[in-house]
């Protein structure tokens, strides 16, 4: 029974498509590739500039902080997947 479950899990893992990342220009690339990492870094820099233009303790600033949190998490995942730091 365990052997069958392992085989089934392996088949499911093989059949799933790799995660894709949509870049700002609309192009779809494999999550974790250099283009994906560069796009995420660009988005983080852009969001930081937008956030820094907002008043402290404003709803807009909190919104951008949330976006930055998600983008940084995605960047860590992409770097981990690519094997880089």
PyMOL commands that set and color helices and strands:
alter all, ss='L'
color gray80, all
select helices_A, chain A and resi 2-15+34-52+59-82
alter helices_A, ss='H'
color red, helices_A
select strands_A, chain A and resi 20-22+28-30
alter strands_A, ss='S'
color yellow, strands_A
deselect
rebuild
show_as cartoon
